[in-house]
Amino acid sequence: MVNVEEKIKEKVEANKKNRKIKLITTTQLRVLLSNAVIIKNKIQMGNTNGKDELSEKLQSEIRYLLIKHIYQCGRDGAVKDFDKDFEISNEIKKIGKSAKKFDKFYRYLEEIVAYVKYYVG
């Protein structure tokens, strides 16, 4: 994972110097986060027995999360550039069957949203 704070600062500074750089909006990030929240809640409700392995249904929902994100990348170049910089698609792919890996991804996503909100507004 990349250093989120430094990367966002870098993008904000580049945008100040060159207004042609289009930054991702907090709304675009919140769409991804809200979809991840739904999965996180399902994991918490269905994974109370302490097992790390996600059900096939939850794995399918994570794959669908990736598909929705890839679609947004195709629709908007700023989202695609952001995905490349922060490797969001790759991080989703790394989750696999692990609830712990999903939790790690979710925290990473929260960190990104927080720093974007702080630095971009």
MARMI-856836 format. One line per field, with one value per atom (N, C-alpha, C): residue number from 1; residue in three letters; x, y, z. Coordinates in nm, 3 decimals, padded with zeros to 5 digits. Layout:
N
seq	c(NUM | ...) .
type	c(ALA | ...) .
xx	c(X | ...) .
yy	c(Y | ...) .
zz	c(Z | ...) .
# end
This chain:
121
seq	c(1 | 1 | 1 | 2 | 2 | 2 | 3 | 3 | 3 | 4 | 4 | 4 | 5 | 5 | 5 | 6 | 6 | 6 | 7 | 7 | 7 | 8 | 8 | 8 | 9 | 9 | 9 | 10 | 10 | 10 | 11 | 11 | 11 | 12 | 12 | 12 | 13 | 13 | 13 | 14 | 14 | 14 | 15 | 15 | 15 | 16 | 16 | 16 | 17 | 17 | 17 | 18 | 18 | 18 | 19 | 19 | 19 | 20 | 20 | 20 | 21 | 21 | 21 | 22 | 22 | 22 | 23 | 23 | 23 | 24 | 24 | 24 | 25 | 25 | 25 | 26 | 26 | 26 | 27 | 27 | 27 | 28 | 28 | 28 | 29 | 29 | 29 | 30 | 30 | 30 | 31 | 31 | 31 | 32 | 32 | 32 | 33 | 33 | 33 | 34 | 34 | 34 | 35 | 35 | 35 | 36 | 36 | 36 | 37 | 37 | 37 | 38 | 38 | 38 | 39 | 39 | 39 | 40 | 40 | 40 | 41 | 41 | 41 | 42 | 42 | 42 | 43 | 43 | 43 | 44 | 44 | 44 | 45 | 45 | 45 | 46 | 46 | 46 | 47 | 47 | 47 | 48 | 48 | 48 | 49 | 49 | 49 | 50 | 50 | 50 | 51 | 51 | 51 | 52 | 52 | 52 | 53 | 53 | 53 | 54 | 54 | 54 | 55 | 55 | 55 | 56 | 56 | 56 | 57 | 57 | 57 | 58 | 58 | 58 | 59 | 59 | 59 | 60 | 60 | 60 | 61 | 61 | 61 | 62 | 62 | 62 | 63 | 63 | 63 | 64 | 64 | 64 | 65 | 65 | 65 | 66 | 66 | 66 | 67 | 67 | 67 | 68 | 68 | 68 | 69 | 69 | 69 | 70 | 70 | 70 | 71 | 71 | 71 | 72 | 72 | 72 | 73 | 73 | 73 | 74 | 74 | 74 | 75 | 75 | 75 | 76 | 76 | 76 | 77 | 77 | 77 | 78 | 78 | 78 | 79 | 79 | 79 | 80 | 80 | 80 | 81 | 81 | 81 | 82 | 82 | 82 | 83 | 83 | 83 | 84 | 84 | 84 | 85 | 85 | 85 | 86 | 86 | 86 | 87 | 87 | 87 | 88 | 88 | 88 | 89 | 89 | 89 | 90 | 90 | 90 | 91 | 91 | 91 | 92 | 92 | 92 | 93 | 93 | 93 | 94 | 94 | 94 | 95 | 95 | 95 | 96 | 96 | 96 | 97 | 97 | 97 | 98 | 98 | 98 | 99 | 99 | 99 | 100 | 100 | 100 | 101 | 101 | 101 | 102 | 102 | 102 | 103 | 103 | 103 | 104 | 104 | 104 | 105 | 105 | 105 | 106 | 106 | 106 | 107 | 107 | 107 | 108 | 108 | 108 | 109 | 109 | 109 | 110 | 110 | 110 | 111 | 111 | 111 | 112 | 112 | 112 | 113 | 113 | 113 | 114 | 114 | 114 | 115 | 115 | 115 | 116 | 116 | 116 | 117 | 117 | 117 | 118 | 118 | 118 | 119 | 119 | 119 | 120 | 120 | 120 | 121 | 121 | 121) .
type	c(MET | MET | MET | VAL | VAL | VAL | ASN | ASN | ASN | VAL | VAL | VAL | GLU | GLU | GLU | GLU | GLU | GLU | LYS | LYS | LYS | ILE | ILE | ILE | LYS | LYS | LYS | GLU | GLU | GLU | LYS | LYS | LYS | VAL | VAL | VAL | GLU | GLU | GLU | ALA | ALA | ALA | ASN | ASN | ASN | LYS | LYS | LYS | LYS | LYS | LYS | ASN | ASN | ASN | ARG | ARG | ARG | LYS | LYS | LYS | ILE | ILE | ILE | LYS | LYS | LYS | LEU | LEU | LEU | ILE | ILE | ILE | THR | THR | THR | THR | THR | THR | THR | THR | THR | GLN | GLN | GLN | LEU | LEU | LEU | ARG | ARG | ARG | VAL | VAL | VAL | LEU | LEU | LEU | LEU | LEU | LEU | SER | SER | SER | ASN | ASN | ASN | ALA | ALA | ALA | VAL | VAL | VAL | ILE | ILE | ILE | ILE | ILE | ILE | LYS | LYS | LYS | ASN | ASN | ASN | LYS | LYS | LYS | ILE | ILE | ILE | GLN | GLN | GLN | MET | MET | MET | GLY | GLY | GLY | ASN | ASN | ASN | THR | THR | THR | ASN | ASN | ASN | GLY | GLY | GLY | LYS | LYS | LYS | ASP | ASP | ASP | GLU | GLU | GLU | LEU | LEU | LEU | SER | SER | SER | GLU | GLU | GLU | LYS | LYS | LYS | LEU | LEU | LEU | GLN | GLN | GLN | SER | SER | SER | GLU | GLU | GLU | ILE | ILE | ILE | ARG | ARG | ARG | TYR | TYR | TYR | LEU | LEU | LEU | LEU | LEU | LEU | ILE | ILE | ILE | LYS | LYS | LYS | HIS | HIS | HIS | ILE | ILE | ILE | TYR | TYR | TYR | GLN | GLN | GLN | CYS | CYS | CYS | GLY | GLY | GLY | ARG | ARG | ARG | ASP | ASP | ASP | GLY | GLY | GLY | ALA | ALA | ALA | VAL | VAL | VAL | LYS | LYS | LYS | ASP | ASP | ASP | PHE | PHE | PHE | ASP | ASP | ASP | LYS | LYS | LYS | ASP | ASP | ASP | PHE | PHE | PHE | GLU | GLU | GLU | ILE | ILE | ILE | SER | SER | SER | ASN | ASN | ASN | GLU | GLU | GLU | ILE | ILE | ILE | LYS | LYS | LYS | LYS | LYS | LYS | ILE | ILE | ILE | GLY | GLY | GLY | LYS | LYS | LYS | SER | SER | SER | ALA | ALA | ALA | LYS | LYS | LYS | LYS | LYS | LYS | PHE | PHE | PHE | ASP | ASP | ASP | LYS | LYS | LYS | PHE | PHE | PHE | TYR | TYR | TYR | ARG | ARG | ARG | TYR | TYR | TYR | LEU | LEU | LEU | GLU | GLU | GLU | GLU | GLU | GLU | ILE | ILE | ILE | VAL | VAL | VAL | ALA | ALA | ALA | TYR | TYR | TYR | VAL | VAL | VAL | LYS | LYS | LYS | TYR | TYR | TYR | TYR | TYR | TYR | VAL | VAL | VAL | GLY | GLY | GLY) .
xx	c(00.084 | 00.000 | 00.088 | 00.038 | 00.112 | 00.091 | 00.179 | 00.162 | 00.054 | -00.063 | -00.181 | -00.166 | -00.126 | -00.117 | -00.020 | 00.098 | 00.197 | 00.148 | 00.085 | 00.037 | -00.073 | -00.163 | -00.270 | -00.213 | -00.119 | -00.054 | 00.010 | 00.078 | 00.145 | 00.045 | -00.068 | -00.170 | -00.231 | -00.256 | -00.314 | -00.217 | -00.090 | 00.012 | 00.023 | 00.022 | 00.029 | -00.093 | -00.208 | -00.330 | -00.322 | -00.262 | -00.249 | -00.160 | -00.057 | 00.036 | -00.023 | -00.100 | -00.151 | -00.298 | -00.386 | -00.531 | -00.588 | -00.509 | -00.559 | -00.575 | -00.511 | -00.522 | -00.657 | -00.737 | -00.869 | -00.857 | -00.898 | -00.891 | -01.023 | -01.015 | -01.135 | -01.213 | -01.342 | -01.424 | -01.449 | -01.481 | -01.513 | -01.639 | -01.729 | -01.851 | -01.818 | -01.726 | -01.686 | -01.623 | -01.544 | -01.484 | -01.588 | -01.682 | -01.785 | -01.875 | -01.894 | -01.971 | -01.900 | -01.770 | -01.693 | -01.697 | -01.679 | -01.681 | -01.817 | -01.925 | -02.058 | -02.085 | -02.038 | -02.052 | -01.969 | -01.852 | -01.768 | -01.830 | -01.898 | -01.964 | -02.069 | -02.144 | -02.247 | -02.185 | -02.074 | -02.005 | -01.948 | -01.889 | -01.832 | -01.937 | -02.055 | -02.164 | -02.207 | -02.215 | -02.252 | -02.146 | -02.021 | -01.913 | -01.925 | -01.949 | -01.962 | -02.081 | -02.189 | -02.308 | -02.292 | -02.230 | -02.222 | -02.094 | -02.000 | -01.869 | -01.840 | -01.938 | -01.921 | -01.856 | -01.837 | -01.778 | -01.625 | -01.567 | -01.422 | -01.346 | -01.414 | -01.345 | -01.303 | -01.188 | -01.139 | -01.192 | -01.234 | -01.276 | -01.416 | -01.428 | -01.556 | -01.641 | -01.771 | -01.861 | -01.848 | -01.896 | -01.893 | -01.975 | -02.086 | -02.172 | -02.098 | -02.025 | -01.950 | -01.834 | -01.771 | -01.664 | -01.719 | -01.838 | -01.905 | -01.935 | -01.979 | -02.008 | -01.881 | -01.769 | -01.642 | -01.599 | -01.620 | -01.589 | -01.678 | -01.803 | -01.894 | -01.851 | -01.800 | -01.745 | -01.633 | -01.548 | -01.439 | -01.496 | -01.596 | -01.655 | -01.714 | -01.786 | -01.843 | -01.734 | -01.625 | -01.514 | -01.447 | -01.426 | -01.365 | -01.454 | -01.585 | -01.678 | -01.660 | -01.649 | -01.629 | -01.496 | -01.395 | -01.265 | -01.281 | -01.362 | -01.386 | -01.467 | -01.554 | -01.639 | -01.565 | -01.468 | -01.405 | -01.254 | -01.182 | -01.036 | -00.973 | -01.035 | -00.981 | -00.987 | -01.095 | -01.108 | -01.005 | -00.986 | -00.887 | -00.746 | -00.713 | -00.581 | -00.564 | -00.668 | -00.665 | -00.646 | -00.713 | -00.699 | -00.555 | -00.494 | -00.355 | -00.263 | -00.285 | -00.199 | -00.211 | -00.333 | -00.357 | -00.382 | -00.377 | -00.386 | -00.511 | -00.622 | -00.746 | -00.792 | -00.792 | -00.834 | -00.747 | -00.618 | -00.527 | -00.553 | -00.583 | -00.611 | -00.740 | -00.840 | -00.964 | -00.935 | -00.854 | -00.820 | -00.746 | -00.668 | -00.590 | -00.676 | -00.799 | -00.886 | -00.910 | -00.941 | -00.965 | -01.076 | -01.043 | -01.140 | -01.128 | -01.040 | -01.004 | -01.081 | -01.149 | -01.219 | -01.118 | -01.003 | -00.900 | -00.845 | -00.828 | -00.779 | -00.884 | -01.012 | -01.115 | -01.111 | -01.095 | -01.089 | -00.969 | -00.857 | -00.738 | -00.767 | -00.833 | -00.870 | -00.965 | -01.063 | -01.162 | -01.096 | -01.003 | -00.930 | -00.847 | -00.787 | -00.711 | -00.802 | -00.920 | -01.016 | -01.062 | -01.087 | -01.123 | -01.011 | -00.888 | -00.773 | -00.770 | -00.792 | -00.792 | -00.902 | -01.022 | -01.134 | -01.104 | -01.048 | -01.018 | -00.916 | -00.809 | -00.708 | -00.756 | -00.835 | -00.891 | -00.981 | -01.065 | -01.154 | -01.073 | -00.966 | -00.883 | -00.809 | -00.746 | -00.662 | -00.737 | -00.839 | -00.910 | -01.033 | -01.100 | -01.216 | -01.346) .
yy	c(-00.119 | 00.000 | 00.124 | 00.226 | 00.351 | 00.437 | 00.534 | 00.632 | 00.729 | 00.713 | 00.787 | 00.936 | 00.980 | 01.124 | 01.191 | 01.134 | 01.195 | 01.198 | 01.091 | 01.083 | 01.187 | 01.204 | 01.303 | 01.445 | 01.472 | 01.604 | 01.633 | 01.532 | 01.545 | 01.579 | 01.510 | 01.536 | 01.675 | 01.718 | 01.850 | 01.959 | 01.943 | 02.041 | 02.046 | 01.930 | 01.925 | 01.994 | 01.977 | 02.041 | 02.192 | 02.241 | 02.385 | 02.446 | 02.373 | 02.423 | 02.411 | 02.307 | 02.279 | 02.242 | 02.332 | 02.312 | 02.207 | 02.156 | 02.055 | 01.919 | 01.899 | 01.773 | 01.769 | 01.671 | 01.658 | 01.562 | 01.610 | 01.527 | 01.454 | 01.339 | 01.263 | 01.340 | 01.331 | 01.401 | 01.311 | 01.373 | 01.294 | 01.213 | 01.264 | 01.190 | 01.060 | 01.067 | 00.946 | 00.844 | 00.892 | 00.802 | 00.747 | 00.829 | 00.785 | 00.677 | 00.678 | 00.572 | 00.438 | 00.435 | 00.314 | 00.275 | 00.373 | 00.345 | 00.294 | 00.353 | 00.307 | 00.165 | 00.129 | -00.010 | -00.105 | -00.059 | -00.141 | -00.154 | -00.049 | -00.053 | -00.163 | -00.176 | -00.280 | -00.418 | -00.441 | -00.570 | -00.587 | -00.482 | -00.489 | -00.527 | -00.466 | -00.498 | -00.643 | -00.694 | -00.833 | -00.927 | -00.890 | -00.972 | -00.975 | -00.861 | -00.855 | -00.936 | -00.932 | -01.006 | -01.156 | -01.194 | -01.336 | -01.404 | -01.332 | -01.390 | -01.383 | -01.414 | -01.403 | -01.525 | -01.630 | -01.751 | -01.749 | -01.639 | -01.624 | -01.676 | -01.733 | -01.781 | -01.663 | -01.676 | -01.570 | -01.585 | -01.703 | -01.728 | -01.675 | -01.598 | -01.540 | -01.643 | -01.631 | -01.719 | -01.691 | -01.784 | -01.767 | -01.644 | -01.621 | -01.506 | -01.375 | -01.366 | -01.244 | -01.226 | -01.334 | -01.327 | -01.273 | -01.318 | -01.271 | -01.121 | -01.076 | -00.933 | -00.849 | -00.902 | -00.831 | -00.824 | -00.932 | -00.929 | -00.827 | -00.817 | -00.719 | -00.576 | -00.557 | -00.427 | -00.386 | -00.482 | -00.456 | -00.418 | -00.490 | -00.461 | -00.320 | -00.283 | -00.147 | -00.042 | -00.069 | 00.027 | 00.038 | -00.075 | -00.074 | 00.004 | -00.012 | 00.063 | 00.213 | 00.256 | 00.398 | 00.447 | 00.361 | 00.396 | 00.419 | 00.338 | 00.353 | 00.476 | 00.517 | 00.634 | 00.765 | 00.767 | 00.893 | 00.874 | 00.949 | 00.940 | 00.974 | 01.064 | 01.100 | 00.980 | 00.904 | 00.785 | 00.681 | 00.667 | 00.571 | 00.610 | 00.737 | 00.783 | 00.761 | 00.789 | 00.770 | 00.622 | 00.537 | 00.393 | 00.348 | 00.402 | 00.368 | 00.414 | 00.536 | 00.592 | 00.518 | 00.479 | 00.419 | 00.269 | 00.212 | 00.067 | 00.007 | 00.077 | 00.031 | -00.101 | -00.112 | -00.238 | -00.354 | -00.331 | -00.438 | -00.477 | -00.379 | -00.409 | -00.490 | -00.460 | -00.539 | -00.682 | -00.698 | -00.832 | -00.915 | -00.849 | -00.919 | -00.977 | -00.931 | -00.973 | -01.124 | -01.175 | -01.319 | -01.368 | -01.464 | -01.526 | -01.478 | -01.380 | -01.342 | -01.221 | -01.240 | -01.129 | -01.028 | -01.075 | -00.984 | -00.896 | -00.953 | -00.874 | -00.772 | -00.809 | -00.711 | -00.596 | -00.630 | -00.526 | -00.434 | -00.491 | -00.410 | -00.317 | -00.370 | -00.288 | -00.177 | -00.211 | -00.113 | 00.001 | -00.030 | 00.073 | 00.161 | 00.098 | 00.171 | 00.269 | 00.222 | 00.306 | 00.422 | 00.396 | 00.504 | 00.606 | 00.560 | 00.651 | 00.742 | 00.683 | 00.761 | 00.868 | 00.827 | 00.921 | 01.034 | 01.001 | 01.103 | 01.204 | 01.157 | 01.250 | 01.330 | 01.270 | 01.347 | 01.458 | 01.424 | 01.525 | 01.637 | 01.600 | 01.699 | 01.790 | 01.732 | 01.810 | 01.871 | 01.803 | 01.852 | 01.932 | 01.886 | 01.961 | 01.892) .
zz	c(00.000 | 00.000 | 00.000 | -00.063 | -00.074 | 00.049 | 00.068 | 00.176 | 00.131 | 00.185 | 00.139 | 00.157 | 00.274 | 00.299 | 00.203 | 00.185 | 00.096 | -00.049 | -00.092 | -00.229 | -00.255 | -00.160 | -00.178 | -00.176 | -00.085 | -00.083 | -00.219 | -00.272 | -00.401 | -00.512 | -00.515 | -00.617 | -00.600 | -00.477 | -00.452 | -00.498 | -00.465 | -00.508 | -00.659 | -00.723 | -00.869 | -00.930 | -00.867 | -00.916 | -00.903 | -00.793 | -00.774 | -00.882 | -00.922 | -01.024 | -01.164 | -01.186 | -01.320 | -01.308 | -01.333 | -01.316 | -01.411 | -01.503 | -01.596 | -01.530 | -01.416 | -01.345 | -01.274 | -01.308 | -01.247 | -01.129 | -01.011 | -00.892 | -00.871 | -00.808 | -00.773 | -00.667 | -00.672 | -00.573 | -00.452 | -00.341 | -00.222 | -00.246 | -00.328 | -00.360 | -00.432 | -00.527 | -00.599 | -00.504 | -00.411 | -00.313 | -00.216 | -00.179 | -00.084 | -00.144 | -00.274 | -00.339 | -00.316 | -00.339 | -00.316 | -00.168 | -00.081 | 00.063 | 00.108 | 00.058 | 00.101 | 00.055 | -00.064 | -00.110 | -00.023 | 00.020 | 00.108 | 00.247 | 00.294 | 00.426 | 00.429 | 00.322 | 00.315 | 00.333 | 00.264 | 00.276 | 00.416 | 00.469 | 00.603 | 00.706 | 00.696 | 00.789 | 00.776 | 00.654 | 00.633 | 00.690 | 00.678 | 00.734 | 00.885 | 00.945 | 01.091 | 01.140 | 01.067 | 01.109 | 01.087 | 00.977 | 00.943 | 00.982 | 01.038 | 01.067 | 01.217 | 01.299 | 01.444 | 01.506 | 01.429 | 01.485 | 01.487 | 01.447 | 01.455 | 01.335 | 01.237 | 01.117 | 01.031 | 00.966 | 00.879 | 00.737 | 00.698 | 00.561 | 00.535 | 00.428 | 00.388 | 00.314 | 00.327 | 00.253 | 00.103 | 00.023 | -00.122 | -00.163 | -00.093 | -00.123 | -00.099 | 00.013 | 00.042 | -00.055 | -00.094 | -00.194 | -00.326 | -00.360 | -00.481 | -00.472 | -00.355 | -00.338 | -00.348 | -00.301 | -00.314 | -00.460 | -00.533 | -00.677 | -00.748 | -00.706 | -00.765 | -00.728 | -00.608 | -00.568 | -00.663 | -00.697 | -00.792 | -00.929 | -00.973 | -01.105 | -01.108 | -01.002 | -00.997 | -00.996 | -00.925 | -00.922 | -01.059 | -01.124 | -01.258 | -01.356 | -01.343 | -01.427 | -01.405 | -01.279 | -01.250 | -01.308 | -01.304 | -01.364 | -01.515 | -01.579 | -01.722 | -01.756 | -01.666 | -01.689 | -01.669 | -01.578 | -01.539 | -01.528 | -01.607 | -01.608 | -01.474 | -01.398 | -01.267 | -01.171 | -01.180 | -01.095 | -01.138 | -01.267 | -01.319 | -01.274 | -01.285 | -01.241 | -01.091 | -01.015 | -00.870 | -00.837 | -00.912 | -00.892 | -00.917 | -01.021 | -01.050 | -00.938 | -00.890 | -00.786 | -00.653 | -00.617 | -00.485 | -00.490 | -00.611 | -00.631 | -00.567 | -00.576 | -00.513 | -00.574 | -00.705 | -00.770 | -00.724 | -00.719 | -00.675 | -00.530 | -00.447 | -00.306 | -00.292 | -00.374 | -00.370 | -00.413 | -00.517 | -00.566 | -00.461 | -00.376 | -00.273 | -00.161 | -00.149 | -00.038 | -00.041 | -00.158 | -00.172 | -00.080 | 00.006 | 00.096 | 00.240 | 00.264 | 00.400 | 00.452 | 00.565 | 00.630 | 00.683 | 00.730 | 00.781 | 00.669 | 00.551 | 00.439 | 00.395 | 00.404 | 00.372 | 00.472 | 00.600 | 00.703 | 00.679 | 00.638 | 00.607 | 00.488 | 00.385 | 00.270 | 00.312 | 00.395 | 00.439 | 00.515 | 00.601 | 00.676 | 00.582 | 00.482 | 00.381 | 00.307 | 00.270 | 00.201 | 00.289 | 00.416 | 00.510 | 00.520 | 00.522 | 00.528 | 00.404 | 00.289 | 00.165 | 00.170 | 00.208 | 00.214 | 00.312 | 00.426 | 00.527 | 00.475 | 00.414 | 00.364 | 00.244 | 00.159 | 00.047 | 00.101 | 00.195 | 00.254 | 00.320 | 00.389 | 00.459 | 00.361 | 00.259 | 00.170 | 00.052 | 00.003 | -00.114 | -00.073 | 00.030 | 00.078 | 00.054) .
# end
